[in-house]
Protein backbone atom coordinates (compact mmCIF):
# COMPACT_ATOMS: atom_id res chain seq x y z
CA UNK A 1 0.00 0.00 0.00
CA UNK A 2 1.39 3.41 -0.91
CA UNK A 3 2.58 5.50 2.02
CA UNK A 4 0.48 8.60 2.63
CA UNK A 5 2.42 11.88 2.69
CA UNK A 6 3.08 13.19 6.19
CA UNK A 7 0.88 16.11 7.15
CA UNK A 8 3.87 17.93 8.64
CA UNK A 9 6.21 17.27 5.73
CA UNK A 10 8.05 20.62 5.45
CA UNK A 11 9.16 19.95 1.86
CA UNK A 12 5.85 18.87 0.37
CA UNK A 13 4.77 22.28 -0.95
CA UNK A 14 8.15 22.95 -2.58
CA UNK A 15 8.27 19.46 -4.13
CA UNK A 16 4.79 19.88 -5.55
CA UNK A 17 5.70 23.30 -6.94
CA UNK A 18 8.81 21.87 -8.62
CA UNK A 19 6.76 19.00 -10.05
CA UNK A 20 4.36 21.52 -11.61
CA UNK A 21 7.18 23.74 -12.88
CA UNK A 22 10.30 21.57 -13.29
CA UNK A 23 12.16 24.27 -15.27
CA UNK A 24 11.74 26.88 -12.53
CA UNK A 25 15.37 27.10 -11.40
CA UNK A 26 14.83 29.38 -8.35
CA UNK A 27 12.21 26.97 -7.03
CA UNK A 28 14.52 23.98 -7.47
CA UNK A 29 17.38 25.84 -5.76
CA UNK A 30 15.06 26.71 -2.89
CA UNK A 31 14.09 23.05 -2.51
CA UNK A 32 17.74 21.99 -2.62
CA UNK A 33 18.66 24.57 0.01
CA UNK A 34 15.76 23.46 2.22
CA UNK A 35 16.95 19.85 2.00
CA UNK A 36 20.49 20.96 2.82
CA UNK A 37 19.40 22.97 5.87
CA UNK A 38 17.56 19.88 7.10
CA UNK A 39 20.68 17.71 6.75
CA UNK A 40 19.40 15.78 3.71
CA UNK A 41 22.53 16.29 1.62
CA UNK A 42 21.84 13.54 -0.93
CA UNK A 43 18.42 14.98 -1.83
CA UNK A 44 19.87 18.49 -1.85
CA UNK A 45 22.61 17.49 -4.28
CA UNK A 46 20.11 15.98 -6.71
CA UNK A 47 17.97 19.12 -6.83
CA UNK A 48 20.92 21.53 -6.98
CA UNK A 49 22.61 19.58 -9.80
CA UNK A 50 19.35 19.67 -11.74
CA UNK A 51 19.24 23.45 -11.25
CA UNK A 52 22.85 23.80 -12.45
CA UNK A 53 22.12 21.79 -15.58
CA UNK A 54 19.33 24.20 -16.46
CA UNK A 55 21.27 27.34 -15.49
CA UNK A 56 25.06 26.84 -15.12
CA UNK A 57 25.45 30.48 -14.08
CA UNK A 58 23.68 30.00 -10.73
CA UNK A 59 26.48 30.54 -8.20
CA UNK A 60 24.15 29.93 -5.26
CA UNK A 61 23.29 26.46 -6.62
CA UNK A 62 26.97 25.59 -7.07
CA UNK A 63 27.87 26.88 -3.58
CA UNK A 64 25.13 24.84 -1.93
CA UNK A 65 25.90 21.79 -4.07
CA UNK A 66 29.53 21.95 -2.94
CA UNK A 67 28.41 22.14 0.67
CA UNK A 68 26.23 19.06 0.16
CA UNK A 69 29.04 17.15 -1.54
CA UNK A 70 31.44 17.85 1.31
CA UNK A 71 28.74 16.82 3.78
CA UNK A 72 28.51 13.48 1.96
CA UNK A 73 32.33 13.11 2.06
CA UNK A 74 32.57 13.41 -1.73
CA UNK A 75 35.68 15.54 -1.67
CA UNK A 76 36.55 15.38 -5.42
CA UNK A 77 33.08 16.53 -6.40
CA UNK A 78 33.02 19.21 -3.71
CA UNK A 79 36.38 20.58 -4.86
CA UNK A 80 35.19 20.71 -8.48
CA UNK A 81 32.05 22.59 -7.48
CA UNK A 82 33.70 25.18 -5.25
CA UNK A 83 36.68 25.80 -7.53
CA UNK A 84 34.10 27.03 -10.05
CA UNK A 85 32.91 29.79 -7.68
CA UNK A 86 36.16 30.59 -5.89
CA UNK A 87 35.46 34.32 -5.79
CA UNK A 88 32.17 33.79 -3.96
CA UNK A 89 33.62 31.69 -1.13
CA UNK A 90 34.00 33.00 2.38
CA UNK A 91 37.17 32.47 4.42
CA UNK A 92 35.89 29.38 6.26
CA UNK A 93 34.82 27.82 2.98
CA UNK A 94 38.20 28.53 1.40
CA UNK A 95 39.90 26.80 4.32
CA UNK A 96 37.62 23.78 3.92
CA UNK A 97 38.29 23.74 0.18
CA UNK A 98 42.08 23.83 0.63
CA UNK A 99 41.98 20.93 3.13
CA UNK A 100 39.71 18.89 0.86
CA UNK A 101 41.90 19.52 -2.19
CA UNK A 102 44.94 18.23 -0.28
CA UNK A 103 43.02 15.13 0.80
CA UNK A 104 42.41 14.21 -2.84
CA UNK A 105 45.93 15.09 -4.03
CA UNK A 106 44.94 18.27 -5.87
CA UNK A 107 47.80 20.48 -4.69
CA UNK A 108 47.34 23.16 -7.36
CA UNK A 109 43.72 23.73 -6.33
CA UNK A 110 44.74 23.72 -2.65
CA UNK A 111 47.37 26.36 -3.35
CA UNK A 112 44.90 28.61 -5.22
CA UNK A 113 42.30 28.29 -2.46
CA UNK A 114 44.85 28.94 0.28
CA UNK A 115 46.28 31.99 -1.49
CA UNK A 116 42.77 33.39 -1.84
CA UNK A 117 42.11 32.66 1.87
CA UNK A 118 45.17 34.63 2.98
CA UNK A 119 44.16 37.52 0.72
CA UNK A 120 40.78 37.68 2.46
CA UNK A 121 42.01 37.08 6.01
CA UNK A 122 45.75 36.81 6.74
CA UNK A 123 44.94 35.84 10.33
CA UNK A 124 43.62 32.47 9.09
CA UNK A 125 47.07 31.14 8.27
CA UNK A 126 46.91 27.33 8.62
CA UNK A 127 50.11 25.43 9.34
CA UNK A 128 48.54 22.07 8.44
CA UNK A 129 47.68 23.35 4.95
CA UNK A 130 51.16 24.84 4.54
CA UNK A 131 52.73 21.57 5.65
CA UNK A 132 50.71 19.66 3.10
CA UNK A 133 51.63 22.09 0.34
CA UNK A 134 55.31 22.05 1.28
CA UNK A 135 55.55 18.27 1.33
CA UNK A 136 53.79 18.05 -2.03
CA UNK A 137 56.34 20.46 -3.55
CA UNK A 138 59.49 19.12 -1.93
CA UNK A 139 58.58 15.48 -2.24
CA UNK A 140 59.34 12.69 0.19
CA UNK A 141 62.73 12.89 1.84
CA UNK A 142 64.22 11.11 4.79
CA UNK A 143 64.48 14.20 6.99
CA UNK A 144 61.03 15.64 6.25
CA UNK A 145 58.53 12.87 5.70
CA UNK A 146 58.80 9.09 6.00
CA UNK A 147 58.03 6.84 3.07
CA UNK A 148 54.31 6.51 2.62
CA UNK A 149 53.21 3.22 4.18
CA UNK A 150 51.79 0.44 2.12
CA UNK A 151 48.10 -0.26 2.32
CA UNK A 152 47.44 -2.62 5.20
CA UNK A 153 44.24 -4.61 5.04
CA UNK A 154 43.61 -7.20 7.73
CA UNK A 155 42.91 -10.69 6.46
CA UNK A 156 40.26 -12.76 8.14
CA UNK A 157 38.20 -15.90 7.71
CA UNK A 158 34.69 -14.94 8.77
CA UNK A 159 32.91 -17.50 10.92
CA UNK A 160 29.42 -16.23 10.11
CA UNK A 161 27.45 -17.82 7.26
CA UNK A 162 24.16 -17.21 5.54
CA UNK A 163 22.50 -18.94 8.49
CA UNK A 164 23.38 -15.85 10.55
CA UNK A 165 21.61 -13.56 8.07
CA UNK A 166 17.92 -13.20 8.85
CA UNK A 167 15.58 -13.89 5.92
CA UNK A 168 16.47 -12.65 2.41
CA UNK A 169 16.40 -16.23 1.12
CA UNK A 170 16.09 -15.26 -2.55
CA UNK A 171 18.99 -12.84 -2.27
CA UNK A 172 21.14 -15.42 -0.49
CA UNK A 173 20.47 -17.96 -3.22
CA UNK A 174 21.53 -15.46 -5.85
CA UNK A 175 24.74 -14.67 -3.94
CA UNK A 176 25.39 -18.38 -3.46
CA UNK A 177 25.28 -18.82 -7.24
CA UNK A 178 27.32 -15.67 -7.99
CA UNK A 179 29.88 -15.90 -5.20
CA UNK A 180 29.95 -19.10 -3.18
CA UNK A 181 29.61 -21.95 -5.64
CA UNK A 182 32.13 -20.63 -8.23
CA UNK A 183 34.77 -20.59 -5.48
CA UNK A 184 33.70 -23.91 -3.98
CA UNK A 185 33.36 -25.81 -7.26
CA UNK A 186 35.68 -24.10 -9.74
CA UNK A 187 36.13 -27.17 -11.99
CA UNK A 188 32.41 -27.54 -12.53
CA UNK A 189 32.04 -23.87 -13.44
CA UNK A 190 35.08 -24.03 -15.75
CA UNK A 191 33.41 -26.82 -17.67
CA UNK A 192 30.77 -24.26 -18.66
CA UNK A 193 33.32 -21.57 -19.46
CA UNK A 194 32.87 -19.69 -16.21
CA UNK A 195 35.86 -18.75 -14.09
CA UNK A 196 35.63 -18.21 -10.33
CA UNK A 197 36.11 -14.59 -9.41
CA UNK A 198 34.95 -11.39 -11.06
CA UNK A 199 33.01 -8.58 -9.47
CA UNK A 200 29.70 -8.18 -7.64
CA UNK A 201 28.28 -4.78 -6.65
CA UNK A 202 25.83 -4.72 -3.74
CA UNK A 203 23.71 -1.60 -3.42
CA UNK A 204 20.76 -0.45 -1.38
CA UNK A 205 19.79 1.67 1.64
CA UNK A 206 22.25 1.96 4.51
CA UNK A 207 21.83 -0.52 7.34
CA UNK A 208 20.32 -3.31 5.24
CA UNK A 209 23.23 -5.73 5.64
CA UNK A 210 25.46 -5.33 2.59
CA UNK A 211 28.68 -5.72 4.63
CA UNK A 212 27.12 -8.50 6.73
CA UNK A 213 26.14 -10.36 3.55
CA UNK A 214 29.66 -10.00 2.15
CA UNK A 215 31.20 -11.47 5.30
CA UNK A 216 28.62 -14.26 5.36
CA UNK A 217 29.41 -15.12 1.73
CA UNK A 218 33.11 -15.40 2.62
CA UNK A 219 32.16 -17.58 5.59
CA UNK A 220 30.13 -19.86 3.33
CA UNK A 221 33.13 -20.24 1.01
CA UNK A 222 35.71 -20.64 3.76
CA UNK A 223 38.13 -18.32 1.92
CA UNK A 224 40.26 -15.33 2.90
CA UNK A 225 38.35 -12.07 3.27
CA UNK A 226 39.96 -8.64 2.97
CA UNK A 227 37.73 -5.73 4.05
CA UNK A 228 39.28 -2.61 2.52
CA UNK A 229 38.92 0.65 4.42
CA UNK A 230 39.05 3.47 1.90
CA UNK A 231 41.34 5.57 4.10
CA UNK A 232 43.94 2.80 3.86
CA UNK A 233 44.06 3.39 0.10
CA UNK A 234 43.86 7.16 -0.26
CA UNK A 235 47.12 9.07 0.14
CA UNK A 236 48.04 12.73 -0.38
CA UNK A 237 51.19 11.93 -2.38
CA UNK A 238 50.84 12.00 -6.13
CA UNK A 239 50.51 8.44 -7.43
CA UNK A 240 50.64 6.75 -4.02
CA UNK A 241 46.91 5.95 -3.89
CA UNK A 242 47.16 4.05 -7.18
CA UNK A 243 50.19 2.13 -5.86
CA UNK A 244 48.34 1.17 -2.71
CA UNK A 245 45.36 -0.05 -4.70
CA UNK A 246 47.67 -2.16 -6.87
CA UNK A 247 49.28 -3.63 -3.72
CA UNK A 248 45.88 -4.70 -2.41
CA UNK A 249 45.06 -6.57 -5.59
CA UNK A 250 48.53 -8.16 -5.73
CA UNK A 251 48.12 -9.43 -2.18
CA UNK A 252 44.67 -10.81 -2.98
CA UNK A 253 46.05 -12.60 -6.07
CA UNK A 254 48.87 -14.14 -4.01
CA UNK A 255 46.36 -15.47 -1.48
CA UNK A 256 43.66 -16.63 -3.91
CA UNK A 257 41.02 -17.88 -3.55
CA UNK A 258 40.04 -14.72 -1.73
CA UNK A 259 37.36 -12.05 -1.51
CA UNK A 260 38.35 -8.39 -1.67
CA UNK A 261 35.59 -6.21 -0.24
CA UNK A 262 35.31 -2.44 -0.86
CA UNK A 263 32.71 -0.66 1.23
CA UNK A 264 31.58 2.74 -0.08
CA UNK A 265 33.21 1.85 -3.39
CA UNK A 266 32.09 5.16 -4.93
CA UNK A 267 34.86 6.84 -2.88
CA UNK A 268 37.46 5.39 -5.28
CA UNK A 269 35.20 4.54 -8.22
CA UNK A 270 33.21 7.74 -8.63
CA UNK A 271 31.73 8.61 -12.01
CA UNK A 272 34.52 10.28 -13.97
CA UNK A 273 32.26 12.97 -15.45
CA UNK A 274 32.14 14.34 -11.89
CA UNK A 275 35.95 14.35 -11.63
CA UNK A 276 37.36 17.14 -13.78
CA UNK A 277 40.92 16.81 -12.50
CA UNK A 278 43.59 14.11 -12.55
CA UNK A 279 43.90 12.28 -9.20
CA UNK A 280 40.31 11.09 -8.93
CA UNK A 281 40.27 9.98 -12.56
CA UNK A 282 43.57 8.14 -12.11
CA UNK A 283 42.11 6.21 -9.18
CA UNK A 284 39.12 5.13 -11.26
CA UNK A 285 41.39 4.14 -14.13
CA UNK A 286 43.62 2.14 -11.76
CA UNK A 287 40.61 0.32 -10.34
CA UNK A 288 39.40 -0.50 -13.85
CA UNK A 289 42.84 -1.85 -14.77
CA UNK A 290 42.99 -4.03 -11.65
CA UNK A 291 39.51 -5.43 -12.25
CA UNK A 292 40.44 -6.21 -15.86
CA UNK A 293 43.60 -8.00 -14.70
CA UNK A 294 45.60 -6.18 -17.38
CA UNK A 295 48.98 -7.37 -16.07
CA UNK A 296 47.87 -10.22 -13.82
CA UNK A 297 45.42 -13.09 -13.49
CA UNK A 298 42.39 -12.41 -11.30
CA UNK A 299 41.14 -15.99 -11.31
CA UNK A 300 39.71 -16.94 -7.90
CA UNK A 301 39.82 -13.31 -6.77
CA UNK A 302 36.28 -12.12 -6.20
CA UNK A 303 35.86 -8.37 -5.80
CA UNK A 304 32.81 -7.29 -3.83
CA UNK A 305 31.76 -3.66 -3.76
CA UNK A 306 29.05 -2.09 -1.62
CA UNK A 307 27.49 1.32 -2.08
CA UNK A 308 24.53 3.35 -0.91
CA UNK A 309 24.83 5.51 -4.04
CA UNK A 310 25.04 3.35 -7.19
CA UNK A 311 24.23 6.42 -9.29
CA UNK A 312 27.63 7.87 -8.28
CA UNK A 313 29.64 4.82 -9.42
CA UNK A 314 31.40 5.15 -12.77
CA UNK A 315 29.37 3.30 -15.45
CA UNK A 316 32.55 1.67 -16.80
CA UNK A 317 32.83 -0.29 -13.55
CA UNK A 318 29.62 -2.14 -14.43
CA UNK A 319 30.84 -3.50 -17.77
CA UNK A 320 31.35 -7.27 -18.26
CA UNK A 321 34.36 -8.58 -16.39
CA UNK A 322 34.21 -5.86 -13.75
CA UNK A 323 31.23 -5.32 -11.42
CA UNK A 324 29.03 -7.02 -13.98
CA UNK A 325 26.67 -8.48 -11.38
CA UNK A 326 24.72 -5.71 -9.67
CA UNK A 327 22.58 -6.85 -6.75
CA UNK A 328 19.95 -4.78 -4.95
CA UNK A 329 19.89 -5.38 -1.18
CA UNK A 330 16.45 -4.11 -0.14
CA UNK A 331 15.01 -3.46 3.30
CA UNK A 332 14.03 -6.85 4.73
CA UNK A 333 10.58 -8.23 3.98
CA UNK A 334 8.21 -9.33 6.82
CA UNK A 335 9.67 -12.84 7.04
CA UNK A 336 13.19 -11.42 7.10
CA UNK A 337 12.24 -8.85 9.72
CA UNK A 338 10.81 -11.57 11.92
CA UNK A 339 14.01 -13.61 11.54
CA UNK A 340 16.21 -10.58 12.29
CA UNK A 341 14.20 -9.73 15.39
CA UNK A 342 14.61 -13.32 16.57
CA UNK A 343 18.38 -13.15 16.04
CA UNK A 344 18.61 -9.84 17.91
CA UNK A 345 16.62 -11.22 20.86
CA UNK A 346 18.19 -14.66 21.12
CA UNK A 347 20.76 -13.79 23.81
CA UNK A 348 18.46 -11.59 25.90
CA UNK A 349 15.82 -12.49 28.49
CA UNK A 350 12.67 -12.87 26.39
CA UNK A 351 9.12 -13.55 27.49
CA UNK A 352 5.99 -13.63 25.36
CA UNK A 353 6.90 -11.85 22.13
CA UNK A 354 4.72 -11.77 19.02
CA UNK A 355 7.48 -11.40 16.45
CA UNK A 356 5.02 -11.63 13.54
CA UNK A 357 3.09 -8.63 14.89
CA UNK A 358 6.24 -6.52 15.26
CA UNK A 359 7.41 -7.60 11.81
CA UNK A 360 4.13 -6.41 10.28
CA UNK A 361 4.48 -3.03 12.00
CA UNK A 362 8.05 -2.37 10.90
CA UNK A 363 7.66 -1.89 7.15
CA UNK A 364 10.76 -0.38 5.51
CA UNK A 365 12.86 -0.91 8.65
CA UNK A 366 16.44 -1.85 7.86
CA UNK A 367 18.28 -4.54 9.78
CA UNK A 368 20.07 -1.77 11.68
CA UNK A 369 16.71 -0.16 12.51
CA UNK A 370 15.42 -3.46 13.88
CA UNK A 371 18.53 -3.90 16.04
CA UNK A 372 17.98 -0.38 17.36
CA UNK A 373 14.35 -1.21 18.08
CA UNK A 374 15.41 -4.23 20.16
CA UNK A 375 17.98 -2.07 22.00
CA UNK A 376 15.30 0.48 22.93
CA UNK A 377 12.93 -2.29 24.07
CA UNK A 378 15.74 -3.86 26.10
CA UNK A 379 16.46 -0.55 27.81
CA UNK A 380 12.81 -0.36 28.86
CA UNK A 381 12.97 -3.80 30.46
CA UNK A 382 16.36 -3.03 32.00
CA UNK A 383 14.99 0.15 33.58
CA UNK A 384 12.37 -1.93 35.39
CA UNK A 385 14.98 -4.49 36.41
CA UNK A 386 17.15 -1.77 37.95
CA UNK A 387 14.22 -0.61 40.06
CA UNK A 388 13.23 -4.07 41.29
CA UNK A 389 16.60 -5.77 41.35
CA UNK A 390 15.20 -8.69 39.36
CA UNK A 391 15.60 -9.56 35.68
CA UNK A 392 12.44 -8.88 33.71
CA UNK A 393 11.83 -10.50 30.34
CA UNK A 394 11.38 -8.41 27.20
CA UNK A 395 7.81 -8.63 25.93
CA UNK A 396 5.73 -7.56 22.97
CA UNK A 397 4.65 -4.51 24.98
CA UNK A 398 8.26 -3.35 25.22
CA UNK A 399 8.73 -3.64 21.47
CA UNK A 400 5.45 -1.86 20.72
CA UNK A 401 6.45 0.95 23.08
CA UNK A 402 9.84 1.18 21.35
CA UNK A 403 8.05 1.73 18.02
CA UNK A 404 6.99 5.15 19.33
CA UNK A 405 10.66 6.19 19.36
CA UNK A 406 12.17 4.33 16.40
CA UNK A 407 11.41 5.14 12.77
CA UNK A 408 12.73 3.55 9.55
CA UNK A 409 15.87 5.23 8.21
CA UNK A 410 15.47 3.87 4.67
CA UNK A 411 12.69 6.25 3.60
CA UNK A 412 15.02 9.04 2.48
CA UNK A 413 17.12 6.63 0.39
CA UNK A 414 14.03 5.12 -1.20
CA UNK A 415 12.72 8.56 -2.16
CA UNK A 416 16.07 9.38 -3.78
CA UNK A 417 16.05 6.03 -5.58
CA UNK A 418 12.49 6.69 -6.79
CA UNK A 419 13.74 9.76 -8.69
CA UNK A 420 16.45 7.73 -10.41
CA UNK A 421 13.96 4.98 -11.25
CA UNK A 422 11.67 7.61 -12.79
CA UNK A 423 14.22 9.66 -14.72
CA UNK A 424 17.44 7.64 -15.14
CA UNK A 425 16.59 3.97 -15.58
CA UNK A 426 16.91 3.68 -19.35
CA UNK A 427 19.45 0.84 -19.06
CA UNK A 428 17.30 -1.07 -16.55
CA UNK A 429 19.88 -0.85 -13.75
CA UNK A 430 17.22 -0.01 -11.18
CA UNK A 431 14.57 -2.49 -12.27
CA UNK A 432 14.86 -4.34 -8.93
CA UNK A 433 14.30 -1.08 -7.07
CA UNK A 434 11.33 -0.30 -9.28
CA UNK A 435 9.73 -3.66 -8.49
CA UNK A 436 10.35 -3.11 -4.78
CA UNK A 437 8.72 0.32 -4.88
CA UNK A 438 5.73 -0.96 -6.84
CA UNK A 439 5.07 -3.56 -4.14
CA UNK A 440 5.97 -1.50 -1.07
CA UNK A 441 5.02 2.00 -2.11
N, C-alpha and C positions, 0 to 999 in steps of 0.2 A: 504494500500500500504506500502511495506517495506520501512523503512527510509534509505536513502543513507548515507554511512559513510561520516563524515565530512572530507574535504580535509586537514584541519589543525589539525586533531586528532593526538596528540603527542604519543598516545599509540598504534596506529594501527599496526605499523611495529613489535613491540614487541609481540602484541597479535597474529599476523599472524605467527610469528616465533614459538611461544609456541604451536599454533595449529598444526603446521607441525611437531614439535618435543616436544610432551607433557612430555617426560621423561627427558628433558634437564633441570636439576635442576638450574644451574646458570642463564639460561634464565628466568625461572619462578621467581627466586629471584629478578632478575633485573626488571621484570615487577611489582612485588609486591612493590619494593622500589620506582619505578617511581610513582605508584599510591599513595604511602604514601607521597612522597614529594609534590604531587599535592593536598593533603588533602582528598584523597578518601580512607579513612581508611577501610571501609567495603570491597571494592574490593581488597585492599592490603592484608587484613587478609585472604581472600579466597586463593589468589595465594601463600602466604607465608606458609599457613597451608598445601597446596598441596605439596609444596617443602619439608616441614618437614616430611611429610608422606613418601616421596621417599628417603629422606636422613636425618634421625634424627640427624646426627652429625653436620649439618649446623648451627653454632652459629649465623652467620649473619642473617639467616632466623628467628631464634627464637628471636633475639634482635629486629628486625624490627616488627615481629608479636606482641611482647609485647608492643611496642610503639603504634601500631595500636589499640590494645585492650584497652590500657589506653585512647587513643584518643576517642574511642567509649564509654567510661565510663564503660567498662567491667572489673572492678577491679579484681574479682576472677581469671578470665582468664589471665589477665596481670601479676598478681602475680605468677601464675603457670609457665608462660612462662619465666619470668625473674629469678625466683629462680633456674631454670635449667641452667642458664648461669651466675651465680652470679660473678664468677671471671672475666668475660668480661665487667662488668658494670662499667661505670665511676661514679664519685662522685655524680653528679646531678641525675643520674639514680638511684643510690642506695638510695638517699633521697626520690625520688618519690616512689620507691618500698616500703620503710619503711612506708611512709604515707598511701599508698594504702593498705598494709597489715593490718594496724591498722583499717582502715575504714571497712574492712571485717572480723574483729575479729580474725585475724591470728597473734597473738602476737609473737609466736615463730619465724615466718618468719620475722616479723618486727625487732625483736631483732637481728637476724643473719644479716640482711641487714644493720642495724644501726651500729653494731659492725664493719662490713666490711668498712662502710663509714668512721668511725673514724680512722680506720687503714690507709686508703688512705689519709685522710685530716682531722686532728684533729680540724682544724679551722671551720669545718662545723657542729659543735655541734648544735643540734636543740632541744630547750627546749620543743617544742610542742610534738615532738616524745618521749622525755624522760618522759613527763607528761603522755602521753598515756600508755607507758610501765609501769610506776610506778603504775598507777591506776589499770591496768590489773593485776599486781602482788598482790598489797595490798588488792584489792577488794573495795567494796563500804563501806565507813564509814561516820558517821555523820560529822566529822571534815574535811574530805578531798573531798568528792564528794557527792552531794545529790542523793537521790534515782532516778533512771532513770525514766523519766516520761512515762506515758502510751501513747499509740498511740492515737492521737486525729485526728479524721476525721470528718470534718463538714458535717452535714446532710442537705440535701436540697430537695425541691420538684420542679424539673425543670418545667418551664412554657412553654418551647418550645416543639413542637410536630413534627411529620413527615412533617407537612405542611410547616415547616420552613427549611426543608432540600430540596435543589433544585435537582429535577430529581431523579435518582436512584430508580425508581418505583419498579423494580423487587427485588432489594435488600431490600427495605422497606417492601415489602410483605413477604419476607422470615423472616425478623426480627419480623414482626408482629406475624407470626405463631410461631416462636421460643421463643419470649420474651413476647410480649404484651398479646396475648390471653390466654396463660396458667395462667398468673397472674390475668387477668380480669374474666376468666370463669373457675376457678379451678375445680368445680364440674363436668362440662362437660368433661374436660380432664381426670379427675379421672375415669370416667365411661369407658374410653378406656385404663386404666392402666397407664396413664401418670400423673406424679406429676408436679406441678408448681415449677420452680427452675432449678437447674443444672448449667451448665457452657457453655458459648459461647465465642469463641476466634475470635476477629476481627483482620485481618492482611491486610497489603497493604502498598503502598508508604506513606511517611509522607505527611501531609497536605491534605489528601483526605477525612477527616471528620469522622474518627473512634470515637473520643471523642464526637463530635457533634451528631453522630448517637446514641451513648450510652445515652446521655442526652435526646435526643428526644424520645427514647424508654421509658425512665422513665417518661417523660412527658405524653406520650400516656397512660401509665398505671395509672398515678396518684399515684405512690408509692414513698417511701423514696429512696433517691439516695445518696450513699456514694462514693465520688471520692477519692481514696486512693493515696496519694503522697508517693512514695517509701521511701523518706527520713524520713517519719513519722514512718516507720516500722524498718528500719535498725538502729542498735545500736552497739556500740563498745564492750559492755559488753557481756561476754560469756552467751548465752542462752536468752538474753533479746529480740533479734529480733524475736525469735520464740514465746515468750510470747506476744509480741505486736501483732503479726499476729493472735494469738489465741484470743486476746481481740477484735480485729476487727470483727472476725467472730461471737464471742459471742454477741457483740452489734447488729450485723445485724440480728442474730436469734431472739433476744429479740424484735426487731422492725419489724419483718416480717409482711407483705410482703415488701421486700426491694431489691434493686439492689446494689451490691458491685462491684465497677468498679476499676480495676487495669490497669493503663496506663503503658506502657513499662514493661509488666509483665515478660519479660525475665530477668529483674534485680533481681527478687526473685525466678524465675522458670527456671533458666538456665539449659541447658543439663548437667546432672551430670558427663558425661564422660569428660567434660571440667573442672570439679571441683575436683581436686585431694585431697583436704584437707577438714576438717570437717565442718566449719561454713556454707559454701555455700551449701553443701549437706544437712545439717540439716534444712536449710531454705526450700529447695525443699521438703524434706520429711514432714516437718510441713505443707506446703501448700497442699500436697497430702492428708494428714490426715484430714485437714479441709474440703477439697472438698469432701472427702468420707463420712464426717460426722461420724467419728469413734465413738465419744463419745457424739454426739448430732444429732439433727434432722435438716437437711437443707431445709426442705420443705418450699416453698415460699421465699427462699433466692436464688436469681439469681446472679451468679458471672459472670461478664463480664470482659474479658481481651482484651487488645489491644497491638499490637506489630508491629514494622516495620521489625522485624527479626524473623519470625516464625521458621527458621532453627536453631535458638539458644534456642528455648524452649524445655524443657525436653520432650521426646516422651511420657513418662508415664502420662503427664498432658492431653494428648489427648485421653486417654482411656475412654470407656463408664462410665458415671457418673461423669466425671470431665469436661474438656473442650471438650466435645464430638461433639460439633457443631462448625466447623471451617468455618468462612465466609470471603471470599476475598472481600475487599473494594477497587475497582479499581479506577483509575482516571475517572472522570465523562465523560459520552458519550456526543455527541453534544447536545441532548435535555437537559441533565442535566447541561451542561455548559451554555446553554442559560438561563435556570431557575436560576442558581447561579448568573450570571451576572445581571439578573433582580432584584434579591434580594439585591445584593450589590449596585445597583443604585437607589433603590426605595426611599431613603431619601435624595437624592442629586438633584440639579437642572439638569434636563435631557431634551435635545432637541430631534432632529431626530437621533435615534440610531438604526442601523441595527444589532440587537443582533444575528440573525441567521448567518450573515456574520462573526462576531467576533467569534462565537462559532465554525464555520467551520475552522477558522484560528488558533485555540488554541488547537489542538490535543495534548493529553498527559498532558495538564495543570491540576494541582490539584485544588481543591477548594481554597486553600491558594494562589496559583499562580494567580487565577482569581481575588481574592480580591486585590492582589498586583497590578494587571493590572489596576483595577478600581482606585486604589489609585494614580497610576502614571498619569492616564488620568485626574483625578480630579485636581492634582497639576498643570497640564498644563492649565486647564481652570481657576483655581484659580490665576495663574500667570497673565493671561490676566485681570482678574477682579481687581487685585491689581493695575494694571496700569491705568485702566479706571475708577475705583471706582464703577463699576456696575457689578452685578452678570451676568456671562455668562454661558449658559447651556453647559453641556457635550455632545459632539456629536460623531458620528462614527469616524470622523477624529481624535479626541483626542485618542480614543481607538486604532486606527490603528497606530498612532504615538507611543503610549505606547508599542506596540508590538516590536518596534525596541530595547527596553530596557529590556523587560521581557522575560525570557525563561522558559520552563517547568523544574521543579526541580525533576520530577519523573523518568527521563531518566536513571540516575545512578542506582536507585533501580530496575528498570525493567531489566537492563542489568545483575545485580546481580541475580535477580530472574530467568532470562533466563538460567543461568548456573545451578541453582538447578533443573529447569524443565528438562534440558538436561541430567544431571548426577545423580540426587538424587530424582527421582519422582516415585520410584518403588511402593510405597504404594498409589499413586494417590492423595497425599495431595495437590499437586499444579496443579491439572487438570484445575481448574478455571483460574489460571494464564496462563496456556498453551493455553486455548481457547482465552483468551484476546490477547495474543501475536500473535496468528495465524491470528486474525482479524485486529489487529492494528499495527503489525510489530514490 
